[in-house]
Amino acid sequence: MKKYLSLILALILVSTSLIGCSSKSNTGEKSLEVDKDKVLKVWSFTDELKKPLEYFEEHYGIKTELTLYQQKTTYLKFSLH
């Protein structure tokens, strides 16, 4: 009985892994309809996003705006009495 149960579980395991790894052929192309008058506004602490946003703007035709957030440095002063 245990051998049959383990055999059935092993077959279920193999079949689910084969189903999960099977390839699907998707022939339909997906299109993205976007209002190109809009602006994608991005806030960042550094300017590392400048080139990726330029690529995004060229590739998708959507204007981007990068705003660098300048954080003031705050120092804490401790004193021991």
C-alpha positions as a Python dict, from the first residue, in 0.01 Angstrom:
ca = {
    (1, 'M'): (0, 0, 0),
    (2, 'K'): (281, 242, 90),
    (3, 'K'): (462, 156, -234),
    (4, 'Y'): (155, 239, -444),
    (5, 'L'): (99, 564, -258),
    (6, 'S'): (461, 668, -305),
    (7, 'L'): (440, 573, -675),
    (8, 'I'): (126, 781, -724),
    (9, 'L'): (281, 1079, -545),
    (10, 'A'): (597, 1047, -754),
    (11, 'L'): (390, 1042, -1075),
    (12, 'I'): (197, 1349, -962),
    (13, 'L'): (525, 1527, -885),
    (14, 'V'): (674, 1442, -1226),
    (15, 'S'): (359, 1535, -1415),
    (16, 'T'): (326, 1874, -1241),
    (17, 'S'): (690, 1955, -1310),
    (18, 'L'): (645, 1866, -1678),
    (19, 'I'): (330, 2077, -1702),
    (20, 'G'): (500, 2369, -1529),
    (21, 'C'): (804, 2355, -1757),
    (22, 'S'): (614, 2319, -2083),
    (23, 'S'): (657, 2601, -2330),
    (24, 'K'): (371, 2814, -2451),
    (25, 'S'): (377, 2980, -2788),
    (26, 'N'): (209, 3316, -2771),
    (27, 'T'): (148, 3440, -3123),
    (28, 'G'): (-63, 3741, -3025),
    (29, 'E'): (127, 4065, -2979),
    (30, 'K'): (45, 4279, -2682),
    (31, 'S'): (15, 4649, -2736),
    (32, 'L'): (23, 4925, -2482),
    (33, 'E'): (-199, 5224, -2545),
    (34, 'V'): (-77, 5526, -2353),
    (35, 'D'): (-176, 5890, -2355),
    (36, 'K'): (150, 6044, -2477),
    (37, 'D'): (56, 6390, -2351),
    (38, 'K'): (117, 6271, -1995),
    (39, 'V'): (449, 6309, -1814),
    (40, 'L'): (604, 6039, -1596),
    (41, 'K'): (744, 6218, -1290),
    (42, 'V'): (1016, 6039, -1097),
    (43, 'W'): (1176, 6153, -773),
    (44, 'S'): (1517, 6022, -675),
    (45, 'F'): (1799, 6093, -431),
    (46, 'T'): (2063, 6043, -704),
    (47, 'D'): (2085, 6101, -1077),
    (48, 'E'): (2133, 5729, -1154),
    (49, 'L'): (1793, 5717, -1325),
    (50, 'K'): (1882, 5979, -1588),
    (51, 'K'): (1995, 5736, -1860),
    (52, 'P'): (1722, 5474, -1798),
    (53, 'L'): (1459, 5749, -1816),
    (54, 'E'): (1609, 5877, -2142),
    (55, 'Y'): (1590, 5524, -2282),
    (56, 'F'): (1230, 5490, -2161),
    (57, 'E'): (1137, 5818, -2327),
    (58, 'E'): (1298, 5718, -2659),
    (59, 'H'): (1158, 5364, -2653),
    (60, 'Y'): (799, 5438, -2547),
    (61, 'G'): (761, 5802, -2653),
    (62, 'I'): (643, 5913, -2309),
    (63, 'K'): (797, 6227, -2160),
    (64, 'T'): (978, 6180, -1831),
    (65, 'E'): (1075, 6428, -1563),
    (66, 'L'): (1344, 6352, -1306),
    (67, 'T'): (1342, 6553, -986),
    (68, 'L'): (1637, 6515, -754),
    (69, 'Y'): (1541, 6522, -390),
    (70, 'Q'): (1802, 6712, -195),
    (71, 'Q'): (1796, 6614, 168),
    (72, 'K'): (1953, 6849, 416),
    (73, 'T'): (2209, 6683, 635),
    (74, 'T'): (2109, 6686, 997),
    (75, 'Y'): (2370, 6644, 1263),
    (76, 'L'): (2285, 6538, 1612),
    (77, 'K'): (2490, 6680, 1895),
    (78, 'F'): (2534, 6470, 2204),
    (79, 'S'): (2684, 6589, 2525),
    (80, 'L'): (2780, 6394, 2829),
    (81, 'H'): (2737, 6555, 3170),
}
